[in-house]
Amino acid sequence: MRTTIELSDDLIAALHALAVKKGQRGYSRIMEEAVKHYLLDHEKEEGAWSVVGRMRGSWGAEEAAETRKKLEEMRKNWPA
């Protein structure tokens, strides 16, 4: 899914540099990984995923299946 976020010029420059270092054309994967790690770290402290739990049943079957598939793909790349 696409979204818009505002970051400082310094952060954008650092993201571009890291993407180039990793051989990536853009920094979307880096941002996704950063957000994932942030949420996992805060899940332990604040129960950030409880919001997702409260949303159970609010999606249609197709949207839920698509989201489940995306989550499964992301989990394949999670560090052990």
Secondary structure by P-SEA (a helix, b strand, c coil): cbbbbbbcaaaaaaaaaaaaaaccccaaaaaaaaaaaaaaaaccccccaaaaaaacccccaaaaaaaaaaaaaaaaaccc
